[in-house]
Amino acid sequence: MPLLKYFLTIGAVLTLGLFALSAYLEPKTSAAGARVSVTPTTASLVAFAPAPKPAAAAPATVAQTTVAVPPAPQKTRSKHKAH
């Protein structure tokens, strides 16, 4: 458990060091309380107008295509003999 004690000790020392450093670097003037802004944000969402629907068009006609059956493969004699 010495490893756990080490991490707890180092963690506590670093945390206290950060608090002390924060207090040291804090401005000494009374303006420190005025840092918090209470004004509402001016951010807005970008909203696009929906695209108008196109006028109803007549359905497109599709030309019928004919598919020809390919000819059957011809048997050819191979010059190589099967082993």
N, CA, C and O atoms as a Maestro MAE file, in Angstrom:
{
 s_m_m2io_version
 :::
 2.0.0
}

f_m_ct {
 s_m_title
 :::
 protein
 m_atom[332] {
  # First column is atom index #
  i_m_mmod_type
  r_m_x_coord
  r_m_y_coord
  r_m_z_coord
  i_m_residue_number
  s_m_chain_name
  s_m_pdb_residue_name
  s_m_pdb_atom_name
  i_m_atomic_number
  :::
  1 25 0.780 -1.203 0.000 1 A "MET " " N  " 7
  2 3 0.000 0.000 0.000 1 A "MET " " CA " 6
  3 2 0.830 1.281 0.000 1 A "MET " " C  " 6
  4 15 0.261 2.371 0.040 1 A "MET " " O  " 8
  5 25 2.148 1.182 -0.044 2 A "PRO " " N  " 7
  6 3 2.912 2.422 -0.071 2 A "PRO " " CA " 6
  7 2 2.645 3.226 -1.348 2 A "PRO " " C  " 6
  8 15 2.746 4.452 -1.342 2 A "PRO " " O  " 8
  9 25 2.309 2.542 -2.426 3 A "LEU " " N  " 7
  10 3 2.031 3.230 -3.677 3 A "LEU " " CA " 6
  11 2 0.756 4.082 -3.562 3 A "LEU " " C  " 6
  12 15 0.705 5.197 -4.081 3 A "LEU " " O  " 8
  13 25 -0.255 3.561 -2.894 4 A "LEU " " N  " 7
  14 3 -1.488 4.308 -2.682 4 A "LEU " " CA " 6
  15 2 -1.229 5.538 -1.812 4 A "LEU " " C  " 6
  16 15 -1.748 6.617 -2.094 4 A "LEU " " O  " 8
  17 25 -0.439 5.382 -0.769 5 A "LYS " " N  " 7
  18 3 -0.110 6.519 0.104 5 A "LYS " " CA " 6
  19 2 0.666 7.581 -0.669 5 A "LYS " " C  " 6
  20 15 0.473 8.777 -0.450 5 A "LYS " " O  " 8
  21 25 1.541 7.147 -1.568 6 A "TYR " " N  " 7
  22 3 2.327 8.074 -2.380 6 A "TYR " " CA " 6
  23 2 1.405 8.930 -3.250 6 A "TYR " " C  " 6
  24 15 1.514 10.156 -3.273 6 A "TYR " " O  " 8
  25 25 0.488 8.257 -3.972 7 A "PHE " " N  " 7
  26 3 -0.411 8.994 -4.863 7 A "PHE " " CA " 6
  27 2 -1.358 9.904 -4.089 7 A "PHE " " C  " 6
  28 15 -1.651 11.010 -4.543 7 A "PHE " " O  " 8
  29 25 -1.838 9.463 -2.935 8 A "LEU " " N  " 7
  30 3 -2.695 10.321 -2.123 8 A "LEU " " CA " 6
  31 2 -1.933 11.540 -1.619 8 A "LEU " " C  " 6
  32 15 -2.469 12.648 -1.617 8 A "LEU " " O  " 8
  33 25 -0.699 11.347 -1.196 9 A "THR " " N  " 7
  34 3 0.111 12.457 -0.680 9 A "THR " " CA " 6
  35 2 0.437 13.443 -1.806 9 A "THR " " C  " 6
  36 15 0.262 14.651 -1.649 9 A "THR " " O  " 8
  37 25 0.906 12.924 -2.928 10 A "ILE " " N  " 7
  38 3 1.261 13.788 -4.053 10 A "ILE " " CA " 6
  39 2 0.013 14.499 -4.590 10 A "ILE " " C  " 6
  40 15 0.081 15.682 -4.924 10 A "ILE " " O  " 8
  41 25 -1.116 13.802 -4.677 11 A "GLY " " N  " 7
  42 3 -2.346 14.417 -5.142 11 A "GLY " " CA " 6
  43 2 -2.794 15.541 -4.222 11 A "GLY " " C  " 6
  44 15 -3.221 16.597 -4.689 11 A "GLY " " O  " 8
  45 25 -2.699 15.317 -2.906 12 A "ALA " " N  " 7
  46 3 -3.099 16.356 -1.951 12 A "ALA " " CA " 6
  47 2 -2.161 17.553 -2.034 12 A "ALA " " C  " 6
  48 15 -2.615 18.696 -1.985 12 A "ALA " " O  " 8
  49 25 -0.860 17.308 -2.161 13 A "VAL " " N  " 7
  50 3 0.114 18.402 -2.244 13 A "VAL " " CA " 6
  51 2 -0.111 19.218 -3.516 13 A "VAL " " C  " 6
  52 15 -0.091 20.448 -3.476 13 A "VAL " " O  " 8
  53 25 -0.324 18.546 -4.634 14 A "LEU " " N  " 7
  54 3 -0.553 19.260 -5.881 14 A "LEU " " CA " 6
  55 2 -1.863 20.055 -5.848 14 A "LEU " " C  " 6
  56 15 -1.923 21.171 -6.365 14 A "LEU " " O  " 8
  57 25 -2.904 19.490 -5.246 15 A "THR " " N  " 7
  58 3 -4.171 20.202 -5.136 15 A "THR " " CA " 6
  59 2 -4.015 21.443 -4.283 15 A "THR " " C  " 6
  60 15 -4.480 22.517 -4.664 15 A "THR " " O  " 8
  61 25 -3.367 21.315 -3.135 16 A "LEU " " N  " 7
  62 3 -3.146 22.480 -2.272 16 A "LEU " " CA " 6
  63 2 -2.247 23.499 -2.960 16 A "LEU " " C  " 6
  64 15 -2.439 24.703 -2.788 16 A "LEU " " O  " 8
  65 25 -1.281 23.043 -3.726 17 A "GLY " " N  " 7
  66 3 -0.404 23.951 -4.466 17 A "GLY " " CA " 6
  67 2 -1.180 24.739 -5.516 17 A "GLY " " C  " 6
  68 15 -0.931 25.930 -5.707 17 A "GLY " " O  " 8
  69 25 -2.116 24.085 -6.195 18 A "LEU " " N  " 7
  70 3 -2.926 24.788 -7.186 18 A "LEU " " CA " 6
  71 2 -3.835 25.819 -6.532 18 A "LEU " " C  " 6
  72 15 -4.016 26.912 -7.070 18 A "LEU " " O  " 8
  73 25 -4.407 25.488 -5.383 19 A "PHE " " N  " 7
  74 3 -5.234 26.472 -4.671 19 A "PHE " " CA " 6
  75 2 -4.390 27.663 -4.233 19 A "PHE " " C  " 6
  76 15 -4.824 28.809 -4.354 19 A "PHE " " O  " 8
  77 25 -3.191 27.402 -3.726 20 A "ALA " " N  " 7
  78 3 -2.325 28.495 -3.283 20 A "ALA " " CA " 6
  79 2 -1.895 29.355 -4.478 20 A "ALA " " C  " 6
  80 15 -1.878 30.581 -4.377 20 A "ALA " " O  " 8
  81 25 -1.554 28.735 -5.584 21 A "LEU " " N  " 7
  82 3 -1.144 29.468 -6.778 21 A "LEU " " CA " 6
  83 2 -2.305 30.301 -7.323 21 A "LEU " " C  " 6
  84 15 -2.105 31.431 -7.771 21 A "LEU " " O  " 8
  85 25 -3.502 29.750 -7.285 22 A "SER " " N  " 7
  86 3 -4.676 30.480 -7.753 22 A "SER " " CA " 6
  87 2 -4.916 31.713 -6.886 22 A "SER " " C  " 6
  88 15 -5.225 32.785 -7.406 22 A "SER " " O  " 8
  89 25 -4.776 31.570 -5.571 23 A "ALA " " N  " 7
  90 3 -4.974 32.710 -4.670 23 A "ALA " " CA " 6
  91 2 -3.873 33.747 -4.871 23 A "ALA " " C  " 6
  92 15 -4.123 34.949 -4.772 23 A "ALA " " O  " 8
  93 25 -2.659 33.286 -5.153 24 A "TYR " " N  " 7
  94 3 -1.530 34.203 -5.360 24 A "TYR " " CA " 6
  95 2 -1.705 34.994 -6.656 24 A "TYR " " C  " 6
  96 15 -1.409 36.188 -6.696 24 A "TYR " " O  " 8
  97 25 -2.185 34.337 -7.715 25 A "LEU " " N  " 7
  98 3 -2.316 34.989 -9.015 25 A "LEU " " CA " 6
  99 2 -3.616 35.776 -9.155 25 A "LEU " " C  " 6
  100 15 -3.773 36.519 -10.124 25 A "LEU " " O  " 8
  101 25 -4.545 35.636 -8.221 26 A "GLU " " N  " 7
  102 3 -5.816 36.358 -8.259 26 A "GLU " " CA " 6
  103 2 -5.569 37.850 -8.096 26 A "GLU " " C  " 6
  104 15 -4.785 38.244 -7.233 26 A "GLU " " O  " 8
  105 25 -6.222 38.700 -8.906 27 A "PRO " " N  " 7
  106 3 -6.032 40.144 -8.748 27 A "PRO " " CA " 6
  107 2 -6.520 40.602 -7.361 27 A "PRO " " C  " 6
  108 15 -7.499 40.079 -6.829 27 A "PRO " " O  " 8
  109 25 -5.825 41.571 -6.804 28 A "LYS " " N  " 7
  110 3 -6.145 42.033 -5.453 28 A "LYS " " CA " 6
  111 2 -7.248 43.097 -5.448 28 A "LYS " " C  " 6
  112 15 -7.738 43.460 -4.379 28 A "LYS " " O  " 8
  113 25 -7.643 43.599 -6.610 29 A "THR " " N  " 7
  114 3 -8.644 44.654 -6.674 29 A "THR " " CA " 6
  115 2 -10.038 44.068 -6.453 29 A "THR " " C  " 6
  116 15 -10.226 42.852 -6.502 29 A "THR " " O  " 8
  117 25 -10.991 44.928 -6.216 30 A "SER " " N  " 7
  118 3 -12.364 44.481 -6.000 30 A "SER " " CA " 6
  119 2 -13.057 44.153 -7.326 30 A "SER " " C  " 6
  120 15 -14.205 43.708 -7.331 30 A "SER " " O  " 8
  121 25 -12.376 44.367 -8.431 31 A "ALA " " N  " 7
  122 3 -12.941 44.064 -9.740 31 A "ALA " " CA " 6
  123 2 -12.987 42.562 -9.989 31 A "ALA " " C  " 6
  124 15 -13.540 42.123 -10.997 31 A "ALA " " O  " 8
  125 25 -12.424 41.780 -9.102 32 A "ALA " " N  " 7
  126 3 -12.416 40.333 -9.301 32 A "ALA " " CA " 6
  127 2 -13.833 39.782 -9.299 32 A "ALA " " C  " 6
  128 15 -14.120 38.819 -10.010 32 A "ALA " " O  " 8
  129 25 -14.723 40.374 -8.512 33 A "GLY " " N  " 7
  130 3 -16.105 39.916 -8.493 33 A "GLY " " CA " 6
  131 2 -16.872 40.325 -9.726 33 A "GLY " " C  " 6
  132 15 -17.909 39.732 -10.024 33 A "GLY " " O  " 8
  133 25 -16.400 41.315 -10.451 34 A "ALA " " N  " 7
  134 3 -17.100 41.808 -11.631 34 A "ALA " " CA " 6
  135 2 -16.764 41.009 -12.883 34 A "ALA " " C  " 6
  136 15 -17.275 41.314 -13.961 34 A "ALA " " O  " 8
  137 25 -15.928 40.007 -12.764 35 A "ARG " " N  " 7
  138 3 -15.566 39.206 -13.924 35 A "ARG " " CA " 6
  139 2 -16.732 38.407 -14.467 35 A "ARG " " C  " 6
  140 15 -16.782 38.120 -15.663 35 A "ARG " " O  " 8
  141 25 -17.673 38.044 -13.606 36 A "VAL " " N  " 7
  142 3 -18.775 37.200 -14.025 36 A "VAL " " CA " 6
  143 2 -19.764 38.038 -14.822 36 A "VAL " " C  " 6
  144 15 -20.269 39.051 -14.337 36 A "VAL " " O  " 8
  145 25 -20.026 37.619 -16.015 37 A "SER " " N  " 7
  146 3 -20.934 38.345 -16.885 37 A "SER " " CA " 6
  147 2 -22.347 37.806 -16.699 37 A "SER " " C  " 6
  148 15 -22.563 36.594 -16.709 37 A "SER " " O  " 8
  149 25 -23.287 38.694 -16.530 38 A "VAL " " N  " 7
  150 3 -24.680 38.280 -16.374 38 A "VAL " " CA " 6
  151 2 -25.514 38.689 -17.581 38 A "VAL " " C  " 6
  152 15 -26.736 38.535 -17.567 38 A "VAL " " O  " 8
  153 25 -24.870 39.211 -18.626 39 A "THR " " N  " 7
  154 3 -25.601 39.601 -19.828 39 A "THR " " CA " 6
  155 2 -25.956 38.352 -20.615 39 A "THR " " C  " 6
  156 15 -25.191 37.387 -20.633 39 A "THR " " O  " 8
  157 25 -27.098 38.366 -21.257 40 A "PRO " " N  " 7
  158 3 -27.466 37.182 -22.042 40 A "PRO " " CA " 6
  159 2 -26.556 37.054 -23.257 40 A "PRO " " C  " 6
  160 15 -26.006 38.038 -23.751 40 A "PRO " " O  " 8
  161 25 -26.418 35.866 -23.707 41 A "THR " " N  " 7
  162 3 -25.556 35.637 -24.876 41 A "THR " " CA " 6
  163 2 -26.252 36.128 -26.133 41 A "THR " " C  " 6
  164 15 -27.480 36.195 -26.189 41 A "THR " " O  " 8
  165 25 -25.480 36.462 -27.118 42 A "THR " " N  " 7
  166 3 -26.031 36.936 -28.387 42 A "THR " " CA " 6
  167 2 -25.928 35.863 -29.457 42 A "THR " " C  " 6
  168 15 -26.174 36.128 -30.634 42 A "THR " " O  " 8
  169 25 -25.568 34.660 -29.053 43 A "ALA " " N  " 7
  170 3 -25.444 33.580 -30.027 43 A "ALA " " CA " 6
  171 2 -26.827 33.179 -30.520 43 A "ALA " " C  " 6
  172 15 -27.796 33.209 -29.761 43 A "ALA " " O  " 8
  173 25 -26.914 32.812 -31.766 44 A "SER " " N  " 7
  174 3 -28.183 32.359 -32.316 44 A "SER " " CA " 6
  175 2 -27.931 31.168 -33.219 44 A "SER " " C  " 6
  176 15 -26.813 30.928 -33.675 44 A "SER " " O  " 8
  177 25 -28.981 30.443 -33.457 45 A "LEU " " N  " 7
  178 3 -28.877 29.289 -34.332 45 A "LEU " " CA " 6
  179 2 -29.095 29.721 -35.775 45 A "LEU " " C  " 6
  180 15 -29.886 30.621 -36.057 45 A "LEU " " O  " 8
  181 25 -28.397 29.080 -36.660 46 A "VAL " " N  " 7
  182 3 -28.580 29.358 -38.082 46 A "VAL " " CA " 6
  183 2 -29.777 28.547 -38.546 46 A "VAL " " C  " 6
  184 15 -29.804 27.325 -38.396 46 A "VAL " " O  " 8
  185 25 -30.767 29.225 -39.110 47 A "ALA " " N  " 7
  186 3 -31.954 28.540 -39.601 47 A "ALA " " CA " 6
  187 2 -32.157 28.915 -41.061 47 A "ALA " " C  " 6
  188 15 -32.204 30.093 -41.414 47 A "ALA " " O  " 8
  189 25 -32.273 27.913 -41.886 48 A "PHE " " N  " 7
  190 3 -32.491 28.128 -43.305 48 A "PHE " " CA " 6
  191 2 -33.965 27.917 -43.613 48 A "PHE " " C  " 6
  192 15 -34.610 27.042 -43.034 48 A "PHE " " O  " 8
  193 25 -34.493 28.720 -44.522 49 A "ALA " " N  " 7
  194 3 -35.886 28.566 -44.946 49 A "ALA " " CA " 6
  195 2 -36.002 27.284 -45.764 49 A "ALA " " C  " 6
  196 15 -35.107 26.966 -46.546 49 A "ALA " " O  " 8
  197 25 -37.093 26.550 -45.590 50 A "PRO " " N  " 7
  198 3 -37.233 25.314 -46.362 50 A "PRO " " CA " 6
  199 2 -37.393 25.626 -47.844 50 A "PRO " " C  " 6
  200 15 -37.972 26.645 -48.219 50 A "PRO " " O  " 8
  201 25 -36.885 24.755 -48.658 51 A "ALA " " N  " 7
  202 3 -36.974 24.929 -50.110 51 A "ALA " " CA " 6
  203 2 -38.419 24.751 -50.539 51 A "ALA " " C  " 6
  204 15 -39.101 23.858 -50.037 51 A "ALA " " O  " 8
  205 25 -38.900 25.579 -51.454 52 A "PRO " " N  " 7
  206 3 -40.289 25.426 -51.906 52 A "PRO " " CA " 6
  207 2 -40.454 24.116 -52.674 52 A "PRO " " C  " 6
  208 15 -39.551 23.659 -53.375 52 A "PRO " " O  " 8
  209 25 -41.626 23.538 -52.516 53 A "LYS " " N  " 7
  210 3 -41.893 22.280 -53.218 53 A "LYS " " CA " 6
  211 2 -42.115 22.571 -54.687 53 A "LYS " " C  " 6
  212 15 -42.790 23.545 -55.020 53 A "LYS " " O  " 8
  213 25 -41.568 21.756 -55.579 54 A "PRO " " N  " 7
  214 3 -41.781 21.988 -57.016 54 A "PRO " " CA " 6
  215 2 -43.228 21.697 -57.379 54 A "PRO " " C  " 6
  216 15 -43.909 20.921 -56.708 54 A "PRO " " O  " 8
  217 25 -43.680 22.323 -58.437 55 A "ALA " " N  " 7
  218 3 -45.043 22.100 -58.911 55 A "ALA " " CA " 6
  219 2 -45.182 20.648 -59.330 55 A "ALA " " C  " 6
  220 15 -44.221 20.018 -59.773 55 A "ALA " " O  " 8
  221 25 -46.382 20.133 -59.184 56 A "ALA " " N  " 7
  222 3 -46.625 18.739 -59.541 56 A "ALA " " CA " 6
  223 2 -46.394 18.552 -61.036 56 A "ALA " " C  " 6
  224 15 -47.046 19.204 -61.851 56 A "ALA " " O  " 8
  225 25 -45.508 17.702 -61.385 57 A "ALA " " N  " 7
  226 3 -45.182 17.444 -62.786 57 A "ALA " " CA " 6
  227 2 -45.781 16.109 -63.191 57 A "ALA " " C  " 6
  228 15 -46.033 15.243 -62.353 57 A "ALA " " O  " 8
  229 25 -45.999 15.961 -64.463 58 A "ALA " " N  " 7
  230 3 -46.506 14.696 -64.977 58 A "ALA " " CA " 6
  231 2 -45.441 13.629 -64.783 58 A "ALA " " C  " 6
  232 15 -44.249 13.901 -64.923 58 A "ALA " " O  " 8
  233 25 -45.866 12.428 -64.464 59 A "PRO " " N  " 7
  234 3 -44.856 11.373 -64.269 59 A "PRO " " CA " 6
  235 2 -44.081 11.115 -65.557 59 A "PRO " " C  " 6
  236 15 -44.642 11.112 -66.653 59 A "PRO " " O  " 8
  237 25 -42.812 10.904 -65.402 60 A "ALA " " N  " 7
  238 3 -41.950 10.665 -66.558 60 A "ALA " " CA " 6
  239 2 -42.241 9.287 -67.123 60 A "ALA " " C  " 6
  240 15 -42.487 8.334 -66.384 60 A "ALA " " O  " 8
  241 25 -42.209 9.199 -68.432 61 A "THR " " N  " 7
  242 3 -42.434 7.902 -69.068 61 A "THR " " CA " 6
  243 2 -41.079 7.263 -69.331 61 A "THR " " C  " 6
  244 15 -40.115 7.931 -69.705 61 A "THR " " O  " 8
  245 25 -41.035 5.989 -69.131 62 A "VAL " " N  " 7
  246 3 -39.802 5.247 -69.325 62 A "VAL " " CA " 6
  247 2 -39.970 4.377 -70.570 62 A "VAL " " C  " 6
  248 15 -40.932 3.618 -70.683 62 A "VAL " " O  " 8
  249 25 -39.043 4.494 -71.483 63 A "ALA " " N  " 7
  250 3 -39.093 3.690 -72.698 63 A "ALA " " CA " 6
  251 2 -38.743 2.248 -72.348 63 A "ALA " " C  " 6
  252 15 -37.807 1.971 -71.598 63 A "ALA " " O  " 8
  253 25 -39.532 1.344 -72.922 64 A "GLN " " N  " 7
  254 3 -39.276 -0.070 -72.678 64 A "GLN " " CA " 6
  255 2 -38.092 -0.512 -73.527 64 A "GLN " " C  " 6
  256 15 -38.015 -0.200 -74.715 64 A "GLN " " O  " 8
  257 25 -37.201 -1.218 -72.926 65 A "THR " " N  " 7
  258 3 -36.050 -1.727 -73.661 65 A "THR " " CA " 6
  259 2 -36.189 -3.226 -73.815 65 A "THR " " C  " 6
  260 15 -36.753 -3.905 -72.957 65 A "THR " " O  " 8
  261 25 -35.676 -3.726 -74.899 66 A "THR " " N  " 7
  262 3 -35.708 -5.165 -75.122 66 A "THR " " CA " 6
  263 2 -34.318 -5.714 -74.867 66 A "THR " " C  " 6
  264 15 -33.306 -5.105 -75.214 66 A "THR " " O  " 8
  265 25 -34.302 -6.860 -74.261 67 A "VAL " " N  " 7
  266 3 -33.032 -7.498 -73.938 67 A "VAL " " CA " 6
  267 2 -32.908 -8.731 -74.817 67 A "VAL " " C  " 6
  268 15 -33.761 -9.617 -74.771 67 A "VAL " " O  " 8
  269 25 -31.863 -8.791 -75.609 68 A "ALA " " N  " 7
  270 3 -31.636 -9.930 -76.486 68 A "ALA " " CA " 6
  271 2 -30.867 -11.004 -75.731 68 A "ALA " " C  " 6
  272 15 -29.951 -10.710 -74.963 68 A "ALA " " O  " 8
  273 25 -31.248 -12.227 -75.959 69 A "VAL " " N  " 7
  274 3 -30.561 -13.350 -75.317 69 A "VAL " " CA " 6
  275 2 -29.270 -13.610 -76.080 69 A "VAL " " C  " 6
  276 15 -29.299 -13.744 -77.303 69 A "VAL " " O  " 8
  277 25 -28.150 -13.683 -75.393 70 A "PRO " " N  " 7
  278 3 -26.891 -13.931 -76.107 70 A "PRO " " CA " 6
  279 2 -26.874 -15.339 -76.690 70 A "PRO " " C  " 6
  280 15 -27.493 -16.252 -76.143 70 A "PRO " " O  " 8
  281 25 -26.164 -15.511 -77.798 71 A "PRO " " N  " 7
  282 3 -26.098 -16.848 -78.396 71 A "PRO " " CA " 6
  283 2 -25.321 -17.796 -77.486 71 A "PRO " " C  " 6
  284 15 -24.441 -17.384 -76.731 71 A "PRO " " O  " 8
  285 25 -25.669 -19.056 -77.580 72 A "ALA " " N  " 7
  286 3 -25.005 -20.070 -76.758 72 A "ALA " " CA " 6
  287 2 -23.545 -20.186 -77.179 72 A "ALA " " C  " 6
  288 15 -23.232 -20.071 -78.364 72 A "ALA " " O  " 8
  289 25 -22.656 -20.411 -76.227 73 A "PRO " " N  " 7
  290 3 -21.238 -20.534 -76.590 73 A "PRO " " CA " 6
  291 2 -21.005 -21.774 -77.446 73 A "PRO " " C  " 6
  292 15 -21.614 -22.821 -77.224 73 A "PRO " " O  " 8
  293 25 -20.129 -21.643 -78.413 74 A "GLN " " N  " 7
  294 3 -19.826 -22.758 -79.313 74 A "GLN " " CA " 6
  295 2 -18.705 -23.589 -78.706 74 A "GLN " " C  " 6
  296 15 -17.771 -23.073 -78.091 74 A "GLN " " O  " 8
  297 25 -18.833 -24.870 -78.900 75 A "LYS " " N  " 7
  298 3 -17.799 -25.759 -78.379 75 A "LYS " " CA " 6
  299 2 -16.636 -25.733 -79.353 75 A "LYS " " C  " 6
  300 15 -16.809 -25.922 -80.557 75 A "LYS " " O  " 8
  301 25 -15.466 -25.499 -78.824 76 A "THR " " N  " 7
  302 3 -14.270 -25.490 -79.672 76 A "THR " " CA " 6
  303 2 -13.337 -26.574 -79.182 76 A "THR " " C  " 6
  304 15 -13.300 -26.904 -77.996 76 A "THR " " O  " 8
  305 25 -12.601 -27.107 -80.103 77 A "ARG " " N  " 7
  306 3 -11.625 -28.129 -79.715 77 A "ARG " " CA " 6
  307 2 -10.337 -27.458 -79.315 77 A "ARG " " C  " 6
  308 15 -9.794 -26.624 -80.039 77 A "ARG " " O  " 8
  309 25 -9.871 -27.826 -78.181 78 A "SER " " N  " 7
  310 3 -8.641 -27.254 -77.686 78 A "SER " " CA " 6
  311 2 -7.459 -27.987 -78.274 78 A "SER " " C  " 6
  312 15 -7.510 -29.202 -78.467 78 A "SER " " O  " 8
  313 25 -6.423 -27.281 -78.553 79 A "LYS " " N  " 7
  314 3 -5.211 -27.900 -79.083 79 A "LYS " " CA " 6
  315 2 -4.425 -28.581 -77.991 79 A "LYS " " C  " 6
  316 15 -3.522 -29.373 -78.261 79 A "LYS " " O  " 8
  317 25 -4.770 -28.272 -76.757 80 A "HIS " " N  " 7
  318 3 -4.067 -28.897 -75.630 80 A "HIS " " CA " 6
  319 2 -4.861 -30.118 -75.202 80 A "HIS " " C  " 6
  320 15 -6.086 -30.071 -75.095 80 A "HIS " " O  " 8
  321 25 -4.155 -31.201 -74.960 81 A "LYS " " N  " 7
  322 3 -4.819 -32.422 -74.528 81 A "LYS " " CA " 6
  323 2 -4.986 -32.409 -73.030 81 A "LYS " " C  " 6
  324 15 -4.105 -31.961 -72.295 81 A "LYS " " O  " 8
  325 25 -6.104 -32.896 -72.591 82 A "ALA " " N  " 7
  326 3 -6.330 -32.997 -71.145 82 A "ALA " " CA " 6
  327 2 -5.487 -34.143 -70.601 82 A "ALA " " C  " 6
  328 15 -5.356 -35.178 -71.255 82 A "ALA " " O  " 8
  329 25 -4.934 -33.976 -69.452 83 A "HIS " " N  " 7
  330 3 -4.096 -35.039 -68.870 83 A "HIS " " CA " 6
  331 2 -4.872 -35.915 -67.971 83 A "HIS " " C  " 6
  332 15 -4.322 -36.857 -67.401 83 A "HIS " " O  " 8
  :::
 }
 m_bond[331] {
  # First column is bond index #
  i_m_from
  i_m_to
  i_m_order
  :::
  1 1 2 1
  2 2 3 1
  3 3 4 2
  4 3 5 1
  5 5 6 1
  6 6 7 1
  7 7 8 2
  8 7 9 1
  9 9 10 1
  10 10 11 1
  11 11 12 2
  12 11 13 1
  13 13 14 1
  14 14 15 1
  15 15 16 2
  16 15 17 1
  17 17 18 1
  18 18 19 1
  19 19 20 2
  20 19 21 1
  21 21 22 1
  22 22 23 1
  23 23 24 2
  24 23 25 1
  25 25 26 1
  26 26 27 1
  27 27 28 2
  28 27 29 1
  29 29 30 1
  30 30 31 1
  31 31 32 2
  32 31 33 1
  33 33 34 1
  34 34 35 1
  35 35 36 2
  36 35 37 1
  37 37 38 1
  38 38 39 1
  39 39 40 2
  40 39 41 1
  41 41 42 1
  42 42 43 1
  43 43 44 2
  44 43 45 1
  45 45 46 1
  46 46 47 1
  47 47 48 2
  48 47 49 1
  49 49 50 1
  50 50 51 1
  51 51 52 2
  52 51 53 1
  53 53 54 1
  54 54 55 1
  55 55 56 2
  56 55 57 1
  57 57 58 1
  58 58 59 1
  59 59 60 2
  60 59 61 1
  61 61 62 1
  62 62 63 1
  63 63 64 2
  64 63 65 1
  65 65 66 1
  66 66 67 1
  67 67 68 2
  68 67 69 1
  69 69 70 1
  70 70 71 1
  71 71 72 2
  72 71 73 1
  73 73 74 1
  74 74 75 1
  75 75 76 2
  76 75 77 1
  77 77 78 1
  78 78 79 1
  79 79 80 2
  80 79 81 1
  81 81 82 1
  82 82 83 1
  83 83 84 2
  84 83 85 1
  85 85 86 1
  86 86 87 1
  87 87 88 2
  88 87 89 1
  89 89 90 1
  90 90 91 1
  91 91 92 2
  92 91 93 1
  93 93 94 1
  94 94 95 1
  95 95 96 2
  96 95 97 1
  97 97 98 1
  98 98 99 1
  99 99 100 2
  100 99 101 1
  101 101 102 1
  102 102 103 1
  103 103 104 2
  104 103 105 1
  105 105 106 1
  106 106 107 1
  107 107 108 2
  108 107 109 1
  109 109 110 1
  110 110 111 1
  111 111 112 2
  112 111 113 1
  113 113 114 1
  114 114 115 1
  115 115 116 2
  116 115 117 1
  117 117 118 1
  118 118 119 1
  119 119 120 2
  120 119 121 1
  121 121 122 1
  122 122 123 1
  123 123 124 2
  124 123 125 1
  125 125 126 1
  126 126 127 1
  127 127 128 2
  128 127 129 1
  129 129 130 1
  130 130 131 1
  131 131 132 2
  132 131 133 1
  133 133 134 1
  134 134 135 1
  135 135 136 2
  136 135 137 1
  137 137 138 1
  138 138 139 1
  139 139 140 2
  140 139 141 1
  141 141 142 1
  142 142 143 1
  143 143 144 2
  144 143 145 1
  145 145 146 1
  146 146 147 1
  147 147 148 2
  148 147 149 1
  149 149 150 1
  150 150 151 1
  151 151 152 2
  152 151 153 1
  153 153 154 1
  154 154 155 1
  155 155 156 2
  156 155 157 1
  157 157 158 1
  158 158 159 1
  159 159 160 2
  160 159 161 1
  161 161 162 1
  162 162 163 1
  163 163 164 2
  164 163 165 1
  165 165 166 1
  166 166 167 1
  167 167 168 2
  168 167 169 1
  169 169 170 1
  170 170 171 1
  171 171 172 2
  172 171 173 1
  173 173 174 1
  174 174 175 1
  175 175 176 2
  176 175 177 1
  177 177 178 1
  178 178 179 1
  179 179 180 2
  180 179 181 1
  181 181 182 1
  182 182 183 1
  183 183 184 2
  184 183 185 1
  185 185 186 1
  186 186 187 1
  187 187 188 2
  188 187 189 1
  189 189 190 1
  190 190 191 1
  191 191 192 2
  192 191 193 1
  193 193 194 1
  194 194 195 1
  195 195 196 2
  196 195 197 1
  197 197 198 1
  198 198 199 1
  199 199 200 2
  200 199 201 1
  201 201 202 1
  202 202 203 1
  203 203 204 2
  204 203 205 1
  205 205 206 1
  206 206 207 1
  207 207 208 2
  208 207 209 1
  209 209 210 1
  210 210 211 1
  211 211 212 2
  212 211 213 1
  213 213 214 1
  214 214 215 1
  215 215 216 2
  216 215 217 1
  217 217 218 1
  218 218 219 1
  219 219 220 2
  220 219 221 1
  221 221 222 1
  222 222 223 1
  223 223 224 2
  224 223 225 1
  225 225 226 1
  226 226 227 1
  227 227 228 2
  228 227 229 1
  229 229 230 1
  230 230 231 1
  231 231 232 2
  232 231 233 1
  233 233 234 1
  234 234 235 1
  235 235 236 2
  236 235 237 1
  237 237 238 1
  238 238 239 1
  239 239 240 2
  240 239 241 1
  241 241 242 1
  242 242 243 1
  243 243 244 2
  244 243 245 1
  245 245 246 1
  246 246 247 1
  247 247 248 2
  248 247 249 1
  249 249 250 1
  250 250 251 1
  251 251 252 2
  252 251 253 1
  253 253 254 1
  254 254 255 1
  255 255 256 2
  256 255 257 1
  257 257 258 1
  258 258 259 1
  259 259 260 2
  260 259 261 1
  261 261 262 1
  262 262 263 1
  263 263 264 2
  264 263 265 1
  265 265 266 1
  266 266 267 1
  267 267 268 2
  268 267 269 1
  269 269 270 1
  270 270 271 1
  271 271 272 2
  272 271 273 1
  273 273 274 1
  274 274 275 1
  275 275 276 2
  276 275 277 1
  277 277 278 1
  278 278 279 1
  279 279 280 2
  280 279 281 1
  281 281 282 1
  282 282 283 1
  283 283 284 2
  284 283 285 1
  285 285 286 1
  286 286 287 1
  287 287 288 2
  288 287 289 1
  289 289 290 1
  290 290 291 1
  291 291 292 2
  292 291 293 1
  293 293 294 1
  294 294 295 1
  295 295 296 2
  296 295 297 1
  297 297 298 1
  298 298 299 1
  299 299 300 2
  300 299 301 1
  301 301 302 1
  302 302 303 1
  303 303 304 2
  304 303 305 1
  305 305 306 1
  306 306 307 1
  307 307 308 2
  308 307 309 1
  309 309 310 1
  310 310 311 1
  311 311 312 2
  312 311 313 1
  313 313 314 1
  314 314 315 1
  315 315 316 2
  316 315 317 1
  317 317 318 1
  318 318 319 1
  319 319 320 2
  320 319 321 1
  321 321 322 1
  322 322 323 1
  323 323 324 2
  324 323 325 1
  325 325 326 1
  326 326 327 1
  327 327 328 2
  328 327 329 1
  329 329 330 1
  330 330 331 1
  331 331 332 2
  :::
 }
}
